[in-house]
Amino acid sequence: MPREPAACYPPLNTLKPISTDAWIVDGPIIRFGMPWPKMPFPTRMTLLRLGDGDLFVHSPTPLTDGLREEITALGTPRWIIGPNRIHYWWIPEWKRAYPGAGVWLAPRIREQAGAHIDFDAHPLDAESGYPWDGAISTLPVAGSFMTEVEFFHHASRTLVLTDFIENFEPGKLGSWWMRWLTRLGGVQDPHGSMPRDMRRTFVRQRPQLKAAVERMLAWEPERIVLAHGRWYERDGAAELRRAFGWLLA
């Protein structure tokens, strides 16, 4: 079998329990950024189970045959979530596999995705009015480039972020320039935070961003799942406060 890239978090494409009714799935590497150089980004999906087996699928990774069998044992995907304008690629694959599931898209995904998403979907731009209300809190945070929608699963005290914190481990980066870029960008473990280029897109919305972070802190998360890099299995509130120290000071 081919060896997985060092930046990955194997085993890939399989459910990993993180708490009661909460799982992550570590996916493949994508390359993203300027035309050159492009950074290798490990990907991660979050799966939450509500009620009698209704599944909330956040930022889907590829749906392999093995993963689909594992999901069948858990329940039925009901809600497929695109949490910001650059996290949508595998949503059509999931929609084809689960045509009865609803798709919710953060603002500007259709603009970004074009013909890649050619089916009906619900807007994900409000704090309430969703079928998962009560079990999962929803928090859209709008900047000039994109709106990212954050979620808090109350039963497991899990905060689910996407790109608002990135936390690349130096030992998983294959070259000195990637280590240099992640450190310069403020996204290198153990000091992962909001990427500095993203911070600039919230200059005009700084008060709203601060209020959103304070609301997340009030939830007192025990853990924080990130889409890229090492996620926080414990001390979630403390890690959130540290990561946004530049904003809260």
Secondary structure as UniProt FT lines:
FT   TURN            6..7
FT   STRAND          15..19
FT   TURN            20..21
FT   STRAND          22..33
FT   STRAND          38..50
FT   TURN            51..53
FT   STRAND          54..58
FT   HELIX           65..74
FT   STRAND          76..82
FT   TURN            85..86
FT   TURN            89..90
FT   HELIX           91..97
FT   TURN            99..100
FT   STRAND          102..105
FT   TURN            107..108
FT   HELIX           109..113
FT   HELIX           114..116
FT   STRAND          122..123
FT   TURN            131..135
FT   STRAND          136..142
FT   STRAND          147..153
FT   TURN            154..157
FT   STRAND          158..160
FT   STRAND          166..168
FT   HELIX           170..172
FT   HELIX           176..184
FT   TURN            185..186
FT   TURN            189..190
FT   HELIX           196..200
FT   TURN            201..202
FT   TURN            204..205
FT   HELIX           206..218
FT   STRAND          223..225
FT   HELIX           236..243
FT   HELIX           245..248
//
